[in-house]
Amino acid sequence: MKKVKRKLWRTPEPNTYRLLAWLIAEDDGGYSLVSFNLPGVGSQGDSIVSATVNFKEAAIGVIQSYLNDGIDIPWVLSDGLPQPPNSKRMTVFVTVAPIDG
């Protein structure tokens, strides 16, 4: 059997980050998106689209904060994390404006 090499964390353009998240269907009918590879990133919305838009805004804000402060982004390895009930795994890409220097 041929072994396939995986390219992890490859992104489509510079300043683009890949976040892994759980899309959770809430009991009230809304949705939450919670990143499981970048602590502190999560959001909600009435629809999947609005939850995703809000999640991207939150992710950009968190990443920009780390970059502006010169702190390494604290990525977390996501292997083996339990999946929450009523959830689906999603990959979300965000592009963050470069820091003016």
N, C-alpha and C positions, 0 to 999 in steps of 0.2 A: 504494500500500500504506500502510495506517495504521500509524504508529509508536506502539508501546506504551511507556508510561512504567513503569519498574520501581521499586518501592519496596523499597530495600535495607535490611536490618537492622531491619525492622519486627518488633516483638515483641508477643505477646498481652497482656502486663500489665507494670506498672512493675517494675523490678528484675529483669527477665527478659532473658537474653542468649542469642544464637544462635551456636552453635559449629558449624563445618563440620569433618567428620572423615572419616577413612578407616576403614572396618570391614575388618579384614584377617583372613582365615582362616589360622590358623597350622598348620604341618605336624603338630603334636602333637594337633590337633583342637580347640584352644581358639580364642579370638578376641581380637584387640587392636583398640582404638579409639584413634586418634591424631589430635588436632586439627591442622589445617593452617592455621588462622587465629588461633590463640592459642598461642604457644610455651609448652612445659612442661606441656601437658595431654595425658595419655594414660593408658590403663589396659588391663587384660586381664581375661578371665573364661573359665569353661568353656563358657558359652553366650553367645549374642548378648545375651540379657536381662541376665545377670550382668556382662558386659563394659560394657553401657550404664549400668547402675546404678553400677558402679565409676567409669566415666568421668565421670558427673554429679557424684559426690562429689569427684573430683579437680578438676574444673572449678570447682565452688563454692569449694573451698579456695584455688585459685589466684586467682580473682577477688576473694574476700574479702580475701586478703593484699594485693593491689594497692589495694583500696578503703581498708582499714585504714591503710595506709602513706601514703595520699594521692597515690598514683602513678597516672598515666594507664595504662589497660589497653593493652598494646602489640599491638593487632590487626594482623594481617598480611593484605595483599591476597592473595587466593588464585587469581587468574586465571593460567592457564598452568602450574600446578604439575603435574608428571607423576604419574599414578596408579600406586601400587604394584601389583605382581602380586597376584592373588588378593584383590582388594579391591573394596569398594563404597563410593561416597560417601554419607555420611549427614549430616543436619542434626539437631542435638540442642539442645533448649532447656533452660536451667537458670534457676531463680529463686533469687536470692541475697537473704538477709535484709538490710534496710537497716541502716546503721551507726547505732547509738545515739549521739546527740550531745548 
